[in-house]
């Protein structure tokens, strides 16, 4: 299929395939057998470093590692230089690398191709001869963490001077493929605590978290099969049952994403290292604003801090606030993949957040005077509207825009 397109069937995420592979099982058993020995911190740090490099080499390959190694070296040296101009250049290099590997073909085929189809196809053919079949493993996560690091150092934060600690921050294998996106100010103290020793409670809590993630992943894979069957036979289902595919997709993506996060957080906790939480019961949110405070928290907070606020946030009036939110969520959409469906999904949520902001501001004036019963009714209405909006949006996340639109028409048809 065309690079950047989305299959009609929902496949398991690459992260789940990595954590469920036989190689990873052997790798994890060997790693923890060494890491949990009564080692001095320096030796345990080396064991962790070797495991991160082995993980990356196995799953990314030498060709996939090369651009990440170069970008990591640039990031490390630019931060150490202490010069704002060098750090700005490092940020530009990171963003340019992401665009080159992940979006260049999309821009040629679907961007330039809209203006001059023949020219776009020719450019795409040339690019496919240069670029690898798939972008380097986890390049989006590498770039977001490198950009965060350089921005914070440029703002006055202390750079990571130890090259070993920098590599551990950059290539920490539990969070490498699908997050959570780490902040170096929180990760380094957690790393220091982990290499000093692992408490028995950390092992138990971490193992239970991994087990929870595995259960979610198996549930997500089963729901993926259900969704694929319903999507292929949607027109033949009774109209009242067609809404079920929205719920199945919503649960599937929740269990898939949060299940991976649970495993990543659990494996790190078994090392005595605490990663940030990434999900907080998002489907209990009573507004879209609250939903994004609970869903993929490390991504939404990154976009807030490094896209939305630098654009002006909510400091320049309501119209500018809504425009900034739409722009930020366009970035959220494209971060998930190079395709029109991801961009549409991001713009959809950006526009929805603008509307949610208007509603919440209006309701804030009335809320103190509301009777208790009316408050509960308002919260129930907010929850229902939020879930309907989110579940419909998942169609555009998973399917090409024309396919998603056809499915939506079938679902709501009378």
C-alpha positions as CSV (number, residue, x, y, z in Angstrom):
1,X,0.0,0.0,0.0
2,X,1.0,3.6,-0.4
3,X,3.4,5.0,2.2
4,X,1.4,7.0,4.8
5,X,-1.9,5.4,4.0
6,X,-4.0,3.6,6.7
7,X,-5.3,0.1,6.2
8,X,-9.0,-0.5,6.5
9,X,-8.3,-3.2,9.1
10,X,-6.9,-2.1,12.4
11,X,-3.6,-3.9,13.0
12,X,-1.9,-4.2,16.4
13,X,0.5,-1.3,17.1
14,X,4.2,-1.9,16.5
15,X,4.8,-1.3,20.2
16,X,2.6,-4.3,21.1
17,X,4.3,-6.5,18.6
18,X,7.7,-5.6,20.2
19,X,6.7,-6.3,23.8
20,X,4.9,-9.6,22.8
21,X,7.7,-11.0,20.7
22,X,9.7,-14.1,21.7
23,X,13.0,-12.1,21.4
24,X,11.8,-9.5,23.9
25,X,10.8,-12.2,26.4
26,X,14.3,-13.6,26.4
27,X,15.8,-10.1,26.4
28,X,13.7,-9.0,29.4
29,X,14.4,-12.2,31.4
30,X,18.2,-11.8,30.8
31,X,18.2,-8.1,31.5
32,X,16.3,-8.3,34.8
33,X,18.4,-11.3,36.0
34,X,21.5,-9.0,35.7
35,X,20.0,-5.7,36.7
36,X,18.5,-7.0,40.0
37,X,21.8,-8.5,41.2
38,X,23.3,-6.6,44.1
39,X,25.5,-4.4,41.8
40,X,27.1,-1.1,42.6
41,X,25.2,1.8,40.8
42,X,27.9,2.4,38.2
43,X,27.8,-1.3,37.1
44,X,24.0,-1.3,37.1
45,X,24.0,1.8,34.9
46,X,26.3,0.1,32.4
47,X,24.0,-3.0,32.4
48,X,21.0,-0.7,31.6
49,X,23.0,1.2,28.9
50,X,23.9,-2.1,27.2
51,X,20.3,-3.3,27.3
52,X,19.1,0.0,25.7
53,X,21.6,-0.2,22.9
54,X,20.9,-3.9,22.3
55,X,17.1,-3.2,22.2
56,X,17.6,-0.4,19.7
57,X,20.0,-2.4,17.5
58,X,17.7,-5.4,17.3
59,X,14.5,-3.6,16.5
60,X,15.8,-0.6,14.5
61,X,18.8,-2.2,12.8
62,X,22.1,-0.3,11.9
63,X,20.4,1.7,9.2
64,X,17.6,2.8,11.5
65,X,20.0,3.7,14.3
66,X,22.4,5.8,12.2
67,X,20.2,9.0,11.9
68,X,19.2,8.8,15.6
69,X,22.8,8.4,16.7
70,X,23.8,11.5,14.6
71,X,20.9,13.5,15.9
72,X,21.6,12.5,19.5
73,X,25.2,13.6,19.2
74,X,24.1,16.9,17.7
75,X,21.6,17.4,20.6
76,X,24.1,16.4,23.3
77,X,26.9,18.7,22.0
78,X,24.6,21.7,21.3
79,X,23.3,21.6,24.9
80,X,26.8,21.3,26.3
81,X,27.9,24.3,24.2
82,X,25.8,26.6,26.4
83,X,25.1,28.8,23.3
84,X,21.5,29.7,22.5
85,X,22.2,29.8,18.8
86,X,23.7,26.3,18.8
87,X,20.7,25.0,20.8
88,X,18.3,26.6,18.3
89,X,20.2,25.0,15.5
90,X,19.9,21.7,17.3
91,X,16.1,22.1,17.6
92,X,15.9,22.9,13.9
93,X,18.0,19.9,13.0
94,X,15.7,17.6,15.1
95,X,12.5,19.0,13.5
96,X,14.0,18.8,10.0
97,X,15.0,15.2,10.6
98,X,11.5,14.3,11.6
99,X,10.0,16.0,8.6
100,X,12.5,14.4,6.2
101,X,11.9,10.8,7.4
102,X,8.3,10.9,8.3
103,X,6.5,13.6,6.2
104,X,8.5,14.2,3.0
105,X,6.8,11.6,0.9
106,X,3.4,12.7,2.2
107,X,4.1,16.3,1.4
108,X,5.3,15.4,-2.1
109,X,2.3,13.1,-3.0
110,X,-0.5,14.8,-1.1
111,X,0.8,18.3,-0.9
112,X,2.7,19.0,-4.2
113,X,0.6,16.4,-5.9
114,X,-2.6,18.4,-5.3
115,X,-1.1,21.2,-7.4
116,X,0.8,19.2,-10.0
117,X,0.0,15.5,-9.7
118,X,2.7,14.4,-12.2
119,X,5.4,16.4,-10.4
120,X,4.3,15.1,-7.1
121,X,4.5,11.5,-8.2
122,X,7.9,12.0,-9.7
123,X,9.2,13.7,-6.5
124,X,7.7,10.8,-4.4
125,X,9.4,8.2,-6.6
126,X,12.8,9.9,-6.2
127,X,12.3,10.2,-2.5
128,X,11.4,6.5,-2.1
129,X,14.7,5.7,-3.7
130,X,16.5,7.7,-1.0
131,X,14.4,7.1,2.1
132,X,14.0,3.8,4.0
133,X,10.8,1.8,3.7
134,X,9.8,3.0,7.1
135,X,11.0,5.9,9.3
136,X,13.6,5.1,11.9
137,X,12.1,3.3,15.0
138,X,10.5,5.8,17.4
139,X,11.8,8.9,15.6
140,X,8.8,10.9,16.8
141,X,9.6,10.2,20.4
142,X,13.3,10.9,20.0
143,X,12.6,14.2,18.3
144,X,10.1,15.3,20.9
145,X,12.4,14.5,23.8
146,X,15.4,16.1,22.1
147,X,13.4,19.3,21.4
148,X,12.1,19.4,25.0
149,X,15.7,18.9,26.3
150,X,17.2,21.7,24.1
151,X,14.4,24.1,24.9
152,X,14.7,23.6,28.6
153,X,18.5,23.9,28.6
154,X,18.2,27.0,26.4
155,X,15.8,28.4,29.1
156,X,18.5,27.9,31.7
157,X,18.3,24.3,32.7
158,X,21.4,22.3,33.5
159,X,22.6,20.1,30.6
160,X,23.3,16.4,31.0
161,X,27.0,16.2,31.1
162,X,27.5,12.5,31.4
163,X,27.2,10.9,27.9
164,X,26.0,7.7,29.6
165,X,23.1,9.5,31.3
166,X,22.2,11.3,28.1
167,X,22.0,8.0,26.2
168,X,19.9,6.4,28.9
169,X,17.6,9.4,28.8
170,X,17.4,9.2,25.0
171,X,17.2,5.5,24.5
172,X,15.5,4.1,27.7
173,X,14.0,1.0,26.2
174,X,10.7,0.7,28.2
175,X,9.4,4.1,26.8
176,X,11.3,4.0,23.5
177,X,8.6,3.0,21.1
178,X,5.4,4.6,22.3
179,X,6.1,6.6,25.4
180,X,5.4,8.1,27.8
181,X,7.4,11.1,26.6
182,X,9.9,11.8,29.3
183,X,11.1,15.1,30.8
184,X,14.8,15.0,31.6
185,X,14.4,17.0,34.8
186,X,12.2,14.2,36.3
187,X,13.9,11.2,34.6
188,X,17.5,11.8,35.8
189,X,16.6,11.8,39.6
190,X,14.4,8.7,39.0
191,X,17.3,7.0,37.1
192,X,19.7,7.8,40.0
193,X,17.3,6.2,42.5
194,X,16.8,3.1,40.3
195,X,20.5,2.3,39.8
196,X,21.1,2.6,43.6
197,X,18.8,-0.3,44.2
198,X,15.3,-1.7,43.6
199,X,12.8,-2.1,46.5
200,X,10.7,-5.3,46.7
201,X,7.6,-3.1,46.5
202,X,8.8,-1.7,43.2
203,X,9.1,-5.2,41.8
204,X,5.6,-6.2,42.8
205,X,3.9,-3.0,41.7
206,X,5.9,-3.0,38.4
207,X,5.1,-6.7,37.7
208,X,1.4,-6.1,38.4
209,X,1.4,-3.1,36.1
210,X,3.0,-5.1,33.3
211,X,0.4,-7.9,33.8
212,X,-2.4,-5.2,33.6
213,X,-0.9,-3.9,30.4
214,X,-0.7,-7.4,28.8
215,X,-4.4,-8.0,29.7
216,X,-5.3,-4.7,28.0
217,X,-3.2,-5.6,24.9
218,X,-4.9,-9.0,24.5
219,X,-8.3,-7.3,24.9
220,X,-7.3,-4.7,22.4
221,X,-6.3,-7.3,19.8
222,X,-9.6,-9.1,20.2
223,X,-11.5,-5.9,19.8
224,X,-9.5,-5.2,16.7
225,X,-10.9,-8.4,15.2
226,X,-14.4,-7.4,16.2
227,X,-14.0,-3.9,14.7
228,X,-12.6,-5.4,11.4
229,X,-15.6,-7.7,11.1
230,X,-18.1,-4.9,11.8
231,X,-16.4,-2.5,9.5
232,X,-16.5,-5.0,6.6
233,X,-20.2,-5.7,7.3
234,X,-21.5,-2.4,8.6
235,X,-24.2,-1.9,5.9
236,X,-25.7,-5.3,6.8
237,X,-26.0,-4.7,10.5
238,X,-29.3,-3.5,12.0
239,X,-29.1,0.3,12.3
240,X,-29.3,0.2,16.1
241,X,-26.3,-2.0,16.3
242,X,-24.1,0.1,14.1
243,X,-23.3,2.4,16.9
244,X,-21.5,-0.5,18.6
245,X,-18.5,-0.1,16.3
246,X,-17.8,3.4,17.7
247,X,-17.7,1.9,21.2
248,X,-15.5,-1.0,20.1
249,X,-13.0,1.3,18.4
250,X,-12.9,3.6,21.4
251,X,-12.2,0.7,23.8
252,X,-9.8,-0.8,21.4
253,X,-7.6,2.3,21.2
254,X,-7.8,2.9,24.9
255,X,-6.7,-0.6,25.8
256,X,-4.0,-0.6,23.1
257,X,-2.4,2.8,24.0
258,X,-2.9,2.6,27.8
259,X,-1.9,-1.1,27.8
260,X,1.5,-0.2,26.2
261,X,1.9,2.7,28.7
262,X,1.2,0.3,31.6
263,X,3.8,-2.1,30.4
264,X,6.4,0.6,29.8
265,X,5.7,2.1,33.3
266,X,5.7,-1.3,34.8
267,X,9.0,-2.4,33.3
268,X,10.6,0.9,34.4
269,X,9.2,0.5,37.9
270,X,10.7,-3.0,38.1
271,X,14.0,-1.2,37.7
272,X,13.2,1.2,40.5
273,X,12.6,4.0,37.9
274,X,9.3,5.9,37.8
275,X,7.9,7.2,34.5
276,X,5.1,9.7,34.3
277,X,1.5,8.5,34.0
278,X,0.0,8.7,30.6
279,X,-3.7,7.9,31.1
280,X,-6.1,8.8,33.9
281,X,-9.5,7.4,33.1
282,X,-10.1,9.6,30.1
283,X,-13.5,8.2,29.2
284,X,-14.8,9.6,32.5
285,X,-14.1,13.2,31.3
286,X,-17.1,15.5,31.3
287,X,-15.6,17.9,28.8
288,X,-13.2,17.7,25.9
289,X,-10.7,19.9,27.8
290,X,-10.7,17.4,30.6
291,X,-10.4,14.5,28.2
292,X,-7.1,15.9,26.9
293,X,-5.9,16.3,30.5
294,X,-6.4,12.6,30.9
295,X,-5.6,11.1,27.5
296,X,-1.9,10.6,26.4
297,X,-1.0,13.1,29.1
298,X,2.7,13.2,28.1
299,X,1.9,14.1,24.5
300,X,-0.8,16.6,25.3
301,X,1.3,18.4,27.9
302,X,4.3,18.4,25.5
303,X,2.2,20.1,22.8
304,X,0.8,22.5,25.4
305,X,4.2,23.5,26.6
306,X,6.2,23.6,23.4
307,X,3.5,24.5,20.7
308,X,0.4,26.0,22.2
309,X,1.9,28.3,24.8
310,X,4.8,29.6,22.5
311,X,2.1,30.4,19.9
312,X,0.5,32.7,22.5
313,X,-1.8,30.2,24.3
314,X,-4.8,32.0,25.7
315,X,-3.1,35.3,26.4
316,X,-4.2,37.2,23.2
317,X,-8.0,36.9,23.3
318,X,-10.5,34.1,22.7
319,X,-10.2,34.0,18.9
320,X,-6.4,33.7,19.0
321,X,-6.7,31.1,21.8
322,X,-9.0,28.9,19.6
323,X,-6.7,29.4,16.6
324,X,-3.7,28.4,18.6
325,X,-5.5,25.3,19.9
326,X,-6.4,24.3,16.4
327,X,-2.8,24.7,15.2
328,X,-1.5,22.8,18.2
329,X,-3.9,19.9,17.6
330,X,-3.0,19.8,13.9
331,X,0.5,19.0,15.2
332,X,-1.0,16.3,17.5
333,X,-2.7,14.7,14.6
334,X,0.2,14.7,12.2
335,X,2.5,13.5,15.1
336,X,0.5,10.2,15.0
337,X,1.2,9.7,11.3
338,X,1.7,11.3,7.8
339,X,-1.8,11.2,6.4
340,X,-4.8,13.4,5.8
341,X,-6.9,11.4,8.2
342,X,-4.6,12.2,11.1
343,X,-4.6,15.9,10.1
344,X,-8.4,15.9,9.9
345,X,-8.6,14.2,13.3
346,X,-6.3,16.8,14.9
347,X,-8.2,19.7,13.4
348,X,-11.5,18.1,14.5
349,X,-10.2,18.0,18.1
350,X,-8.7,21.4,17.9
351,X,-12.1,22.9,16.8
352,X,-13.9,20.8,19.4
353,X,-11.6,22.2,22.1
354,X,-12.3,25.7,21.0
355,X,-16.1,25.0,21.3
356,X,-15.5,23.3,24.7
357,X,-13.6,26.4,25.9
358,X,-16.6,28.6,24.9
359,X,-19.1,26.4,26.7
360,X,-17.0,26.1,29.9
361,X,-16.5,29.8,30.1
362,X,-20.2,30.4,29.7
363,X,-21.1,27.7,32.2
364,X,-18.5,29.0,34.8
365,X,-20.7,32.0,35.4
366,X,-23.8,29.9,36.0
367,X,-22.2,27.0,37.9
368,X,-22.1,28.5,41.5
369,X,-25.9,29.3,41.4
370,X,-26.9,25.9,40.0
371,X,-28.9,23.5,42.3
372,X,-27.0,20.2,43.0
373,X,-29.4,18.1,40.9
374,X,-28.9,20.5,37.9
375,X,-25.1,20.2,38.4
376,X,-25.2,16.4,38.1
377,X,-27.5,16.7,35.1
378,X,-25.0,19.1,33.5
379,X,-22.1,16.8,34.2
380,X,-24.0,13.9,32.7
381,X,-24.8,15.9,29.6
382,X,-21.2,17.0,29.3
383,X,-20.0,13.4,29.6
384,X,-22.4,12.2,26.9
385,X,-21.4,15.0,24.5
386,X,-17.7,14.5,25.1
387,X,-17.9,10.7,24.6
388,X,-20.0,11.1,21.4
389,X,-17.5,13.6,20.0
390,X,-14.4,11.5,20.9
391,X,-15.9,8.2,19.6
392,X,-16.9,9.7,16.3
393,X,-13.4,11.2,16.0
394,X,-11.8,7.8,16.2
395,X,-13.3,6.9,12.8
396,X,-11.1,9.6,11.2
397,X,-8.1,8.5,13.2
398,X,-8.3,4.8,12.0
399,X,-9.6,5.1,8.5
400,X,-8.9,7.2,5.4
401,X,-11.2,10.3,5.4
402,X,-13.6,9.0,2.6
403,X,-14.0,5.6,4.3
404,X,-14.5,7.2,7.7
405,X,-17.2,9.6,6.3
406,X,-19.0,6.7,4.6
407,X,-19.0,4.7,7.8
408,X,-20.3,7.7,9.8
409,X,-23.2,8.1,7.3
410,X,-24.1,4.4,7.6
411,X,-24.0,4.7,11.4
412,X,-26.3,7.7,11.7
413,X,-28.5,6.9,8.7
414,X,-32.2,6.5,9.5
